[in-house]
Amino acid sequence: MLAQGACQWFRGSPAVLAGLCLLLLPAPSVLAEKQVLPGHVPAAVGRVQPLGRLRAAQRLNLAIGLPLRNRQALDNLLEAVCNPASPRFRQYLTPEQFASNFGPSEQDYEAVAAFLSANGLTVTARHPNRVLLDVSGTVADIEKTLQISLKQYPHPAEARAFYAPDTEPVLDLAVPVGEAISMAEPIAPLCRTDCRGLCPECGVDLNDNPTHEHPGEPIDARLATLADWHPTDTDVTTR
């Protein structure tokens, strides 16, 4: 589980937090097996009729995640740095130490990049922790790589449309695969270039309430131990 020291570990590497739950390994030099990536088709897709497919030439941005290594050791260390009785209490890792001990290997990272490039996608950014790869590509290339069709759908409750695959993505890889971030996105053009939009929680117009917030919101269980951490707690050392 994520614990109190996580924020210090990932300092300067926010992509780590975004990629903790993503699983993507490079394809080995063996015959790939087809595998389904569940969880990418929104429930609304089954309740509405599609408006049509996305344009084949339209470009989309995705983030592909690689799994962390030594997960049990990472869980143990996270618990130790938050335990006042532990010799490792508050002995946080630097981003470089984290990548060396728990991040994907450089070989795996480059193998994933090569796989994506071979399928027509462009790697737009690499990250020092090697947990995420940012990529972009045309709808046609993404559909070919993930073996899906991306379609537009009317939102069942709001006056907007969204796009999503109508079937779960399939990859020709003989390794466990997780997901591609931004496989389903809302299509909601702004009313003007400086529009602040609506609060995603309650729908309040942020143009009229720019300081609107939701104090006291529930804390993600994985980050629950951060509730007792304060910004003034700067006693950070490394072993």
N, C-alpha and C positions, 0 to 999 in steps of 0.2 A: 504494500500500500504506500501511497505517497504520504510524506510526513513533513514535519516542521522545517527540516533542513532543505527541502526541495527547492524553495525559492532561491536560496543561496547557491545551490549547485548549478542551477540553470541560468545564473546571472550572465547576461550577454548572449544567451542562446535560447530565446523564447521558443524556437521551433521544437525543442526537446519536449516541452509540455504538450504541445499540439500533437506530437507523434507518439506519445506513450502507449496509446491504445491501438496504434496502427501496426499491422503485421505484413511485411513484404520482404521476401527473400529473393536473391538472384536465381535465375534459372541455371541449373547445372547442365553439364554437357552430356545429358542423357535424353532419351525420348520424353518429351513433356507430356504430362497428363492434364486433361481438362478438369478444371475445378471451378465451382460456382462461388461467387463472393456474395453472401447473403446480406440483406439489410439496406440495399440501395434503391429499392422501389418504394416510394411513399405510399401510405395506405390510401391516400386520395386518388391515386391512379386507378384503383379498382372501382371507384364510384363515379367517375366522370368520363366523358368521351374526349379523345385527343383532338386538339385543334389542328394538328399537322406536325410534320417533322421539322426539326431545326435545319437551317440551311447547311448544306454539306461544307461550304467554304467558311462558315463562321468559326472563329477561333475561340477556344475555351482554355482556362487555366486550371490546372490540377496540382495537387500535392500528393506525392507517393511516399509512404512511410516504410521504413525498415525496422525490424524488431530490435529491442535492446538485448544485449548479451548478459549472461549471468544474473538473471532476474531474481533468483533466490538470494544471492549475495547482495544485490541491490536493496531488496526488501529488508534484509537484516541490517544493512548499514544505515538505511533511512531510519529504522527504529532505534539504532544505537545512538545516532547523533541527536536524537530528540529525548533520550533518556538521561536525566541528570546523574544517574548511578553508573552510567557506562563510561569507560575510559575514552570512548570516541565522542562523548558529548560535545556538540558544537564544533567538531573538527570537520568542517565542510570541505568538499572537493572543489577545485577550480574546474571550469569548463573543459580544460585540457585533460585533467585527471579523470573526469567523468567519461569523456570520449574514449580515453585509453582503456579504462576498465570495463565500461558498460556499453559504449556505443558500438554500432556495427563496424566491422572491419573495413578498411579502405578497399580491399579486394571485393568485398560484397557490394559496397557502395558503387564502385565503378562498374561492376557487373550489371547492376540494376540500371544504371544510366545507359549502358550499352544496349541492354534489352529494349528500353524505351525508345532510344534513337533508332534502332533497327526496325521498329514498328512505326516510324514516321513522326514520332513526337520529338519536341525540342526541349532539352534540359535548359531551363532559364536561370536556375540558381542552385548552388550547392551550399551546404551548411557545415561549419566546422565540427559539429557533433555527429554528423553523418546520419542523422535520424530521418530527415526529410529530403526529398528531391522535388524541387518545383519544376513543373513541365507545362508546356502549352502545345496545342495542336489543333488542327481543324476538326470539326465534327466528324468528317468522314474518317480521318485517321483514328480518332478516339473510338468511334463505333467499330472500326475494324479490329483494333487492338483488344477491346473489351467485349467484342461480339454482342453488341447491343444496338438498339435504335433509340435515339434521343428525340423525344416528342414534347410538344407544348400542350399543357392542360389548363383548363380554367380552374381557378381555385374554388373549391366547393362552398366557401363561406365569405370570401373577400373579392372585391372588384379588381382582380389582377390575375395574371397567368404565371405559370411556373414551368420549368422543363425538368424532365427526369427520364430515366430509362424505363421501358415498359416490361423488361425482364431483368433478372439479376445478371450482372456482368460475369463473363466466363473468360478465364485466361488459360492459355496452353503452357502451363508451368507445372512441374512435378514437385513443387514445394508449397508450403502453406502461404496463403496470400490474404491480406486484410481488405483494405479499401482505398479508394481514391477520393480525397476530399473534394467537395464541390461537384459531386455527381448529380445533385438535384439543387437547383437554384431558383429563387423567385425572379420573375420578369416584371418589374414594376418601375417604369421610367419615372424619374423625378419630375415634379411639376415645374421646378426651376433649378438652376445650377447650384444655388446656395440653400436648397431645401434641406432641413435637418431630418426630415422623415418622421416616422412614428415610433413610439416606444415599442420594442418587440414583445414586452411583457403584457402591457395593458392597452396599447393603442393610442395613448395620449399624444397629441400633436406637439412635437418638440420645438416647432417654430414658435408656438405660444408659450411653451414651458421649457426653455433651454436648460434649466437647472433641475429638471425632473429626474428623480431617482427612486429606487425601491430599497430603503434602509431595512436592515434586518432580514434580508432574504436568506433562505436555507443555504447552508454550506454543503458543497459536494462532499459526500462521505469520504472520498479519497483524500480530501484536503482538510478534513475536520481538525486535525491537530495543529493546523496553522492558526486556528482561532485565538490561541494564546500568545501568538508571536506578535511583536510590535516593531515598527520601523526603527525605534531607538535601540533595539537589541542588535548592536553592531559588533559583538564579540565573536568575530569570525576568524578562525585560524585553519590552517591546513597541516596535515601531517607530512 
